[in-house]
């Protein structure tokens, strides 16, 4: 089952990364929603309903304005309404995996603060549900740090100054998954 999961994740990440590189977006939100649902089912089948509940809660909070319109309740559209639920959900999720719970919170916050696109955040949350390990988070951070340093050095050499770069997030997430799988195959 693990090998099938790895192949599915790599194929999915490869396809959405290709879309992100070509058009800076994915063709439809189902490309990230269905895998999130699948990751929730997978993680729940392993017995961790707390992390799944927190991920579902975060997804609901990110759709709070639509929910507010659908239910015709303005209060649902306010982040203040959701704050106690987020704290409670985080408290429950921390009991399974503190690192994964805070990662989910951080990925959601990055989207809320417009640092990341919605697809990037949903994909990162999906990956954390599949790989809620510290090793994956360290690999994820390592790939991003290497990308930042590489682009900074490249910018310094070419322009003699540092400039901000816009990197598609999904290919970096794909590299993180690929790197994580390589590290898992060849442990130190």
Helices and strands as residue ranges (DSSP letters): H 2-23, H 30-45, H 49-62, H 64-71, G 74-77, H 79-94, H 98-112, H 118-130, H 134-159, H 169-185
